[in-house]
Amino acid sequence: MNSRERVITAMKRKVPDRVPFCVSGFAGRAYETFKQNSGSDDPVDYFGSDVRSVGFRNPDVLPDYSKYHVNEKFPEGTSFDSHGVAYTPGSVEHFTHIVSPLRNSNELKELMDYPLPDFTGPECFGHLKEEVEKHHKNGFAVSGGMECTLFEWAWQIRGMEEFLADLCTRPEWAEVLVDKWFKARLFMIEKIAAAGADIIRTGDDVGMQTGMMISPGIWRKIFKPRMAKLVSKAKSINKDILIFYHSDGNIEKIIPDLIEIGIDILNPVQPECLDPVKMKKLYGDKLSFWGTIGTQSTMPFGTVTDVRNTVKARIKTCGQNGGLLLAPTHVLEPEVPWENIVAFVEAVKEYGKY
């Protein structure tokens, strides 16, 4: 099997020639360590990951967000994203403080009038089909990135506390921002599916270590029906496309809902919060799992032997009958020893054969 065949087979819960894997994200000094040890600047290519990614680009012209940050005194090193959110330097590497442009808004009209980038121009998506075809020609599965689908972008623009309060006390305010994003995401998911991607990565971090960040009831009322429409739109274009849902933390209470709306793959199945073996037993006939190798535990703090044993155990317990793609559950931080990264890849290739 080539990588594309391997990934699709596994994610459709059938048995591939070996368990597929992915190593991609390196944070800050971890990326420098990777380059020094590998002589490469591309972790995906260097390690031979089975998946390649494509995604939308920002439009050539962005809205003017300056009026939303009047009187702000930003420290040196502050950056801004395409949606008007400011990121000021934090205490460690890539950890930043978010300054939300609508955090002080007291009028619904201000939320209604807030401009989002226009992603409908060809400069944003015209490259997708060509990139997908290139990766397919080289034998790789292709995933289209659309994480931070609704919840995360909405709260980053509004402010975390303010958005959570809106969800509870005036949901119509929250829905204004969510629907702005939903409209954009509906366009994006259509274009990614039409470009021929095998998988579309959706999702939002709605989980904490011990449970949901928002109540399951609120998630079901506000986010579930919109996610269902996004999934339906993608599958109306390509009935075989696989939809991936990402959330860190413990989101066990909404996993049946995700299955109901047509989610095929759960990521990252963070083992410090969700027991991958339990998830496999409960939902393995309906969901595939992508991740499961802890970046809060095994990767930074385990030995090489721990990493190898964890990979071996995960394949034995969660890889039965397919349904598993192994990956670290988040970007690799500077604390992760180089030897552990190499051990992870080598163990997948050694123990992952069926």
C-alpha positions in Angstrom: 0.0 0.0 0.0 1.1 3.6 -0.5 0.4 6.2 2.2 -2.9 7.3 0.8 -4.3 3.8 0.6 -3.0 3.1 4.1 -4.6 6.1 5.7 -7.9 5.7 3.9 -8.1 2.0 4.7 -7.3 2.6 8.4 -9.6 5.6 8.8 -12.4 3.6 7.2 -11.8 1.0 10.0 -10.4 -1.7 7.7 -7.0 -3.3 8.1 -4.0 -1.6 6.2 -0.6 -3.1 5.7 0.6 -1.1 8.7 -0.7 1.5 11.1 -0.3 5.0 9.5 1.3 7.8 11.4 2.0 11.5 11.3 4.6 13.8 12.8 4.3 17.5 11.9 4.2 20.2 14.6 7.3 21.4 16.3 7.1 24.5 18.6 9.8 27.1 19.0 13.1 25.7 20.0 11.8 22.2 19.2 11.8 23.1 15.6 15.4 24.3 15.8 16.4 21.0 17.4 14.7 19.2 14.6 16.6 21.1 12.0 19.9 20.6 13.7 19.4 16.9 14.1 17.8 16.1 10.8 19.4 18.6 8.4 15.9 19.2 7.1 13.3 21.9 7.5 10.3 19.7 6.8 9.3 17.2 9.5 6.5 15.7 7.5 8.8 14.8 4.7 11.8 13.8 6.8 9.9 11.3 8.9 7.8 10.0 6.1 4.4 10.9 7.5 1.5 9.3 5.7 -0.5 12.6 5.4 0.0 15.9 3.6 -2.0 19.0 4.4 -3.6 21.7 2.3 -5.6 24.8 3.4 -7.0 28.2 2.5 -4.7 31.2 2.2 -5.5 34.6 3.4 -7.0 37.1 1.0 -4.8 39.8 -0.6 -6.7 42.6 1.1 -7.8 42.4 4.7 -10.3 44.6 6.6 -8.9 47.5 8.5 -9.1 46.5 12.2 -7.2 49.5 13.6 -10.3 51.1 15.1 -10.8 48.1 17.3 -7.4 48.6 19.0 -7.5 52.3 19.5 -5.6 53.4 22.7 -4.0 50.0 23.0 -0.3 50.0 23.9 1.1 46.8 22.5 4.5 45.6 23.6 7.3 44.9 21.1 6.8 41.5 19.4 3.0 41.8 19.2 1.5 40.3 16.0 -2.0 40.4 14.5 -3.9 37.7 12.6 -6.1 38.1 9.6 -9.1 38.5 11.8 -8.0 41.4 13.9 -6.9 39.5 17.0 -3.7 40.7 18.6 -1.1 38.3 20.1 1.3 39.8 22.7 4.4 37.9 23.8 3.9 35.5 26.7 6.5 34.1 29.1 7.4 31.0 27.1 8.1 30.5 23.4 4.9 30.4 21.4 2.5 30.9 24.3 1.0 34.4 23.7 -1.7 36.6 25.3 -4.7 37.2 23.1 -6.1 40.7 22.9 -9.7 40.3 21.5 -10.9 43.2 19.4 -14.6 43.0 20.6 -13.9 42.3 24.3 -15.2 45.7 25.3 -18.2 45.8 23.0 -21.5 46.5 24.7 -23.8 46.8 21.6 -25.0 43.9 19.5 -24.6 46.0 16.4 -20.9 46.1 17.0 -20.8 42.3 16.7 -23.0 42.4 13.7 -20.8 44.9 11.9 -17.5 43.3 12.7 -15.8 42.5 9.4 -14.3 39.1 8.6 -11.8 38.5 5.8 -13.4 37.7 2.4 -12.2 34.1 1.6 -14.2 33.9 -1.7 -11.4 35.2 -3.9 -9.4 32.7 -6.0 -6.2 33.7 -4.3 -7.6 31.9 -1.2 -8.5 28.6 -2.7 -7.3 28.4 -6.3 -4.2 26.4 -5.4 -6.1 23.6 -3.6 -6.9 21.3 -6.5 -3.3 21.5 -7.8 -1.8 20.8 -4.4 -4.1 17.9 -3.8 -3.4 16.3 -7.1 0.4 16.7 -6.5 0.2 14.9 -3.2 -2.0 12.2 -4.6 0.4 11.7 -7.5 3.2 11.2 -4.9 1.1 8.6 -3.0 0.0 10.6 0.0 -3.3 11.1 1.7 -4.4 14.7 1.8 -6.2 16.5 4.7 -7.7 19.9 4.4 -7.2 22.1 7.4 -10.3 23.7 8.9 -9.8 23.4 12.7 -10.9 26.2 15.0 -14.1 25.8 13.0 -16.5 27.9 14.9 -16.0 28.2 18.7 -12.4 29.1 18.9 -12.4 32.0 16.3 -15.6 33.4 17.8 -14.2 33.6 21.4 -10.8 34.9 20.2 -12.6 37.8 18.5 -15.0 38.4 21.3 -12.9 37.5 24.3 -13.0 34.2 26.2 -14.9 35.4 29.3 -17.2 37.6 27.2 -18.1 34.9 24.7 -18.7 32.3 27.4 -21.0 34.8 29.2 -22.8 35.5 25.9 -23.4 31.8 25.4 -25.1 31.6 28.8 -26.9 34.9 29.2 -27.5 36.2 25.7 -26.9 33.5 23.2 -28.2 35.6 20.3 -25.0 37.7 20.7 -22.9 34.6 20.5 -24.7 33.3 17.5 -24.0 36.5 15.5 -20.3 35.7 15.6 -20.7 32.0 15.2 -22.9 32.5 12.1 -20.4 34.8 10.6 -17.9 32.0 10.8 -20.3 29.4 9.8 -21.0 31.2 6.5 -17.3 31.4 5.8 -16.7 27.8 6.8 -19.5 26.5 4.6 -17.7 28.1 1.6 -14.4 26.7 2.7 -15.5 23.1 3.3 -17.2 23.1 -0.1 -14.0 24.2 -1.9 -11.8 21.7 0.1 -14.1 18.8 -0.7 -14.4 19.8 -4.4 -10.5 20.0 -4.6 -10.4 16.2 -3.9 -9.1 16.1 -0.3 -9.4 12.7 1.4 -10.0 14.1 4.9 -11.2 17.5 6.2 -9.9 18.5 9.6 -12.6 20.3 11.6 -13.1 20.9 15.3 -12.7 23.3 18.2 -11.1 23.0 21.7 -14.2 22.6 23.7 -12.7 20.3 26.3 -10.6 20.8 29.5 -8.5 18.1 31.3 -11.6 16.9 33.3 -14.6 17.7 31.1 -16.3 20.1 28.7 -15.3 23.8 28.6 -19.0 24.6 27.9 -22.0 22.6 28.8 -23.0 19.8 26.4 -26.4 21.4 26.3 -25.0 24.6 24.9 -22.7 22.8 22.5 -25.7 20.8 21.2 -27.9 23.9 20.8 -25.3 26.3 19.2 -22.6 24.3 17.6 -24.0 20.8 16.8 -26.5 21.8 14.1 -24.0 24.0 12.4 -21.4 21.3 12.4 -23.9 18.9 11.1 -24.6 21.2 8.1 -20.8 21.5 7.4 -20.4 17.7 7.4 -23.4 17.2 5.2 -22.2 19.8 2.7 -18.8 18.1 2.4 -20.3 14.6 2.0 -22.8 15.9 -0.6 -19.8 16.8 -2.7 -17.8 13.6 -2.0 -19.7 10.8 -0.3 -16.4 9.1 0.5 -14.7 12.0 2.2 -13.7 11.5 5.8 -14.5 14.2 8.4 -12.1 14.6 11.3 -13.0 16.5 14.6 -10.4 17.9 16.8 -10.7 18.9 20.5 -8.1 18.6 23.2 -9.3 17.6 26.6 -12.1 15.4 27.7 -15.1 15.7 25.4 -16.6 12.2 26.1 -20.1 13.6 26.7 -20.5 14.8 23.1 -18.8 11.9 21.3 -22.2 10.2 20.5 -23.3 13.5 19.1 -20.2 13.7 16.8 -21.0 10.2 15.6 -24.6 11.2 15.0 -23.7 14.1 12.7 -21.3 12.1 10.6 -17.9 12.6 12.1 -15.5 9.8 11.1 -12.3 10.5 13.0 -11.7 11.8 16.5 -8.5 13.7 17.3 -6.3 13.8 19.3 -7.8 11.4 21.9 -5.5 12.9 24.6 -4.6 10.0 26.9 -4.2 12.2 29.9 -7.9 13.1 29.6 -9.5 10.3 27.5 -8.7 6.6 27.8 -7.9 5.5 24.2 -8.7 1.9 25.1 -12.0 2.8 26.5 -12.8 5.0 23.5 -12.0 2.1 21.2 -14.2 -0.3 23.1 -17.1 2.1 23.2 -16.9 3.7 19.8 -14.4 1.8 17.7 -17.1 0.4 15.4 -18.2 3.9 14.5 -15.1 6.2 14.9 -11.5 6.0 14.0 -8.8 7.6 16.2 -6.0 9.9 15.2 -3.3 10.7 17.8 -3.3 9.0 21.2 0.4 9.5 22.0 0.5 12.0 24.9 2.5 15.2 24.6 1.9 16.0 28.3 3.3 12.7 29.4 5.0 10.1 27.2 6.7 12.2 24.6 8.3 14.8 26.9 8.9 12.8 30.1 9.0 9.1 29.0 12.2 7.2 28.1 12.8 5.8 24.7 11.6 2.5 26.1 8.4 4.1 27.4 7.7 5.6 24.0 8.3 2.3 22.2 6.1 0.4 24.7 3.3 3.0 24.5 3.3 2.8 20.7 3.3 -1.0 20.9 0.4 -1.1 23.4 -1.6 1.4 21.5 -1.4 -0.6 18.3 -2.4 -3.8 20.2 -5.4 -2.2 22.0 -6.6 0.5 19.6 -5.4 -0.7 16.2 -7.4 -3.9 16.1 -9.4 -4.0 12.8 -7.9 -0.7 11.7 -9.3 2.6 12.9 -6.0 4.1 14.2 -3.5 6.7 13.0 -0.8 7.3 15.5 0.5 10.8 16.2 1.6 13.0 19.1 -1.5 14.6 20.5 -0.2 18.2 20.0 2.8 20.1 18.7 6.1 18.8 20.2 7.5 21.2 22.7 11.2 21.9 23.5 11.1 19.4 26.4 10.6 16.5 24.1 13.9 14.7 23.6 15.0 14.1 20.0 15.5 10.4 20.8 11.8 10.1 21.8 10.7 11.5 18.5 12.9 9.0 16.6 11.7 6.2 18.8 8.1 7.0 18.1 8.6 6.8 14.3 10.7 3.7 14.5 8.3 1.9 16.8 5.3 2.6 14.5 7.2 1.1 11.6 8.4 -1.9 13.6 5.3 -2.8 15.6 2.6 -1.4 13.2 2.6 -4.2 10.6 -0.4 -6.4 10.4 
